[in-house]
Amino acid sequence: MKAILYIGHGTRSKKGAVEIRAFIERVKVRIDVPIQELSFLELTEPLIEEGFETCVEQGATEIDVVPLFLLAAGHIKRDIPEALSPIIAKYPTIPVKIKNPFGVQDVILDGVAELIRDSAGKVTPEDRLLIVGVGSSDPDVHVNFGRIADGIGERLGAQSVSVCYLAATEPKLSEGLENISEDAVGRVIVVPYMLFTGLLLAELNKTVRLRQKGGQRILCTQALSNHTVIEDIVIERAVGE
């Protein structure tokens, strides 16, 4: 019997945990697979081992692992395989297939552009976009965010698109905000390139609100899971080869 094990990062945010569970419930009803379980890499229960065991207890004879991650970095390349390794060894007769992260896809960039328009309306050449990633020491992340910034800029006709990160690499958020705000004529549109609500996104929104109170024309768009394209991609990963 086939099973799908979804793996999210995990969060200390209760709102974020509720959001991801609701997201997966919407995905599950669109997939005709008898066993579907959600687990987390860290911070939120159930963790990966428990989620895997739950699949086995329900009679799983093959398990597809679907990571809920946008890009391939340390969690995908190292942490998730390391977490799965002992439990896969425990059940050598159960085939396990680990699906790829979402990657940089045109449909995602189309969805991000729509989310920006939903929040900001028409983007003018005077407006500036700041794409905010969580951050990683993996050098591929910078390459991918360069593609993301170029793709979103092209879709919106924005002339100024910058990237910054919340952790692990430069430039950090404070530097990114200062640089893009300097001599800005139009609005600063902050775009969190994150799947779900969490403490990092809450802190980002707080920073934006403080700048709004200070008189800056700045706004922050929603997490990416607010667009149905993310559901579609998870389903594609779950049922595809």
CORSUL-V706520 format. One record per helix or strand of 2 or more residues. SS is the DSSP state (helix for helix, strand for strand). FROM is the first residue (numbers start at 1). TO is the last residue. If there is no record, write none. Layout:
ss = (SS/SS)
from = (FROM/FROM)
to = (TO/TO)
This chain:
ss = (strand/helix/strand/helix/strand/helix/strand/helix/strand/helix/strand/helix/strand/helix/strand/helix/helix)
from = (2/14/35/48/62/74/95/106/128/139/160/173/188/199/218/224/228)
to = (8/28/40/57/67/90/98/120/133/156/165/181/192/213/220/226/239)
